[in-house]
């Protein structure tokens, strides 16, 4: 996937840039796997999993936090599985 940058606002209204690592459908939802864009000297391998609320093709779609902890864990596991498959194909 190309380096796709999206900007999200935190609870204080500050803008934070994220790189889209993957977009995938899982259990009837669309998920985004995101990594915060940081200066090179500040490396972080954390991944943020967010879910699309609404139809992804509509202007009303929003990225929201995954409230259900079990669904979040399963979605993260799916991201790791997909990432492993992608790494093996290279």
C-alpha positions as CSV (number, residue, x, y, z in Angstrom):
1,X,0.0,0.0,0.0
2,X,1.2,3.5,-0.8
3,X,2.1,5.9,2.0
4,X,-1.3,7.3,2.6
5,X,-1.4,9.9,5.3
6,X,-4.6,10.9,7.2
7,X,-5.0,13.5,9.8
8,X,-7.1,12.8,12.9
9,X,-7.9,15.1,15.9
10,X,-7.3,14.0,19.4
11,X,-9.7,14.8,22.3
12,X,-8.0,18.2,22.7
13,X,-8.4,19.2,19.0
14,X,-4.7,18.7,18.2
15,X,-4.1,17.3,14.7
16,X,-2.1,14.1,14.5
17,X,-0.8,12.5,11.2
18,X,-1.1,8.8,10.7
19,X,0.1,6.5,7.9
20,X,-2.5,4.0,6.7
21,X,-0.8,0.6,7.0
22,X,-3.8,-1.5,5.9
23,X,-7.5,-1.2,5.2
24,X,-9.4,-4.5,5.5
25,X,-12.9,-6.0,5.9
26,X,-13.4,-8.3,8.8
27,X,-16.6,-9.5,10.6
28,X,-18.8,-7.2,8.5
29,X,-16.8,-4.1,9.4
30,X,-14.1,-2.1,7.6
31,X,-11.0,-1.5,9.7
32,X,-8.0,0.8,9.3
33,X,-4.6,-0.1,10.7
34,X,-2.7,3.2,11.4
35,X,0.7,4.2,12.6
36,X,1.4,7.7,13.9
37,X,3.9,9.6,11.8
38,X,6.8,10.5,14.0
39,X,10.2,12.1,13.4
40,X,12.8,9.5,12.5
41,X,14.5,9.7,15.9
42,X,11.2,8.8,17.6
43,X,10.4,5.3,16.3
44,X,7.3,3.7,17.6
45,X,6.0,0.3,16.3
46,X,2.5,0.8,17.8
47,X,-0.5,0.3,15.6
48,X,-3.9,1.9,16.0
49,X,-6.9,-0.1,14.8
50,X,-10.0,2.0,14.0
51,X,-13.3,1.1,12.5
52,X,-15.4,2.8,9.8
53,X,-18.8,3.9,11.1
54,X,-21.2,4.1,8.2
55,X,-20.7,3.3,4.5
56,X,-17.1,3.7,3.6
57,X,-18.1,5.1,0.2
58,X,-20.2,7.8,1.6
59,X,-19.3,11.3,2.8
60,X,-20.8,10.5,6.2
61,X,-18.4,7.7,7.0
62,X,-16.2,8.3,10.1
63,X,-13.3,6.5,11.7
64,X,-14.1,5.6,15.2
65,X,-12.4,3.8,18.1
66,X,-13.4,0.2,18.5
67,X,-15.3,0.1,21.8
68,X,-15.7,-3.7,22.0
69,X,-12.3,-5.0,23.4
70,X,-12.9,-8.5,22.0
71,X,-13.6,-7.2,18.5
72,X,-10.6,-5.0,18.7
73,X,-8.4,-8.0,19.6
74,X,-9.7,-10.1,16.8
75,X,-9.3,-7.2,14.3
76,X,-5.7,-6.7,15.5
77,X,-5.0,-10.4,15.1
78,X,-6.4,-10.2,11.6
79,X,-4.1,-7.3,10.8
80,X,-1.1,-9.2,12.1
81,X,-2.1,-12.3,10.0
82,X,-2.5,-10.1,6.9
83,X,0.8,-8.3,7.6
84,X,2.6,-11.7,8.0
85,X,1.2,-12.9,4.7
86,X,2.2,-9.7,3.0
87,X,5.8,-10.0,4.4
88,X,6.1,-13.6,3.3
89,X,5.1,-12.6,-0.3
90,X,8.0,-10.1,-0.6
